[in-house]
């Protein structure tokens, strides 16, 4: 029995060694990290190397005279609690009207933006366009990213990436260990992963949400500006908008590339500045940060198809919807990270937390209309 036991463990050990060698040679060593951490979280900051988005001279938000005096409805508070919200902020007429934090989070706590980062990338592309670093949105991607100077990839333009209509063979799945998004999050070779993608459908025709499109946009941005994405974000957004705290952007490896499709770590008040910039058509306190014409186009549904119907919900890395007859522009992340902008009411809402509602038949998380509808009841202009 002892000899058999030893032989058995020899077999197990050999299988582990062979398996590890196989994973290493296949470039899938990141499976281990994905298995250990299992699922993404708003507190993943320490899991990956980061680059700092530096702040400059802070411009604190004004506090409304009714700060935290108007009670939230039971429906809204239950929604906030049910989905494990850690930060909830309402700004109206350029002052904070309501603010609450949970689980030890506060005004300075860093929390993962997830896909809200895509909307930041969209703004940065607009600034690079305004500055002439990018000549046209209809330029081919391969001009800035020569790895795509082949086959059907030559058809891909910056506009196609902005509107999520690239046609690239990237599957936006979140539950599988082997999915491209799992690899993008845990692997150390983002550029290599993007290099291997090929256009499988005619670009510019069909809206299909892909994190790859935002990631490749960041490579275009880096080539066009000669700066890292974090450096450019600091210079063009974080400092001009008076952010109160430095932010962090996760990298794929030490001194590597920003995970531009996700993973800016900041706080609710500084995220709200992104909302104010879009609310003011690209201006910040009278200074034009990104051109009004670009913002207008970014917040207009792109002329693509969403399934069989015309796209009505996505512009340039920004989502669009209506709530109670009012236009809403928003950035969103996978765990219910939201920056909502309601122009007609001069309202900005930021929500950060651990969970969001299940999606309805239109792909809308069920918590979204509750948050928007209830805030409008409290802070909307009464006609």
MOCOR-V222981 format. One line per field, one symbol per residue. ss: DSSP state (h for helix, s for strand, l for the rest). phi: phi as a letter, one per 20 degrees, with the letter a starting at -180 (. if undefined). psi: psi as a letter, one per 30 degrees, with the letter a starting at -180 (. if undefined). Layout:
ss: ???
phi: ???
psi: ???
This chain:
ss: lhhhhhhhhhhhhhhhhhhhhhhhhhlllhhhhhhhhlllllllhhhllssssllllllllssllllllllllhhhhhhhhhllssssssssllssssssslllllllllsslllhhhhhhhhhhhhhhhlllllllllshhhllhhhllhhhhhlshhhhhlllllslllllllllllhhhhhhhlllhhhhhhlllsllllllsllllhhhhhhhhhhhhhhhlllhhhhhhhhhhllllllllsssssllllllslllllssslhhhhhhhhhhhhlllssllsslllhhhhhhhllllllssllsslllsllllsssssllssssssslllllssssshhhlssssssslllllslllllshhhhhhhhhhhhhhllll
phi: .ffffffffffffffffffffffffemdffgfffffembfbfdegefcfcceefedefcfffdffdgleffffgfffffgffelfdbcccdclmcfdbbbcblnfbfdfecfflfgfgffggfffffffgenfdfbfeffgffdcffeeblfffffdffffgelcfmfeceedcdefefgfffgfdfdcfffffgefcfdcgfnecfbfbfgffffgfffffffemcffffffffdcfffemgebgdccfdfbgmeeffffamedbcfffffffffgffelneclnefecffffggffddgffcedmedffccbddmcebbdclmdfcdbdbcfdneccecdgfdldcccccrebcffeefenegfffffgffffffedffee
psi: eeeeeeeefeeeeeeeeeeeeeeeffghffeeeeeefekllfhgefflllkkjklbjkjkkkklfgjgejklleeeeeeeeeghkfkkkkkkhglkekkkllgglaffkkkkfbfffeeeeeeeeeeeeefgekekfgkkefefiffgikbffffkleeeeeghheglikjikffkfgleeeeeeflgieeeeeefkkkfljkfekkjkkfeeeeeeeeeeeeefglleeeeeeefeeeeghkfkklkkklflkgbkkiffahkjaleeeefeeeeeeeghgljhfkjekkeeeeeeegkkkilkjbflkkggkcigklklkjhgkkkklkllfghkkjkkjeffhkkkkkkafllllkaffgkkffefeeeeeeeeeflkk.
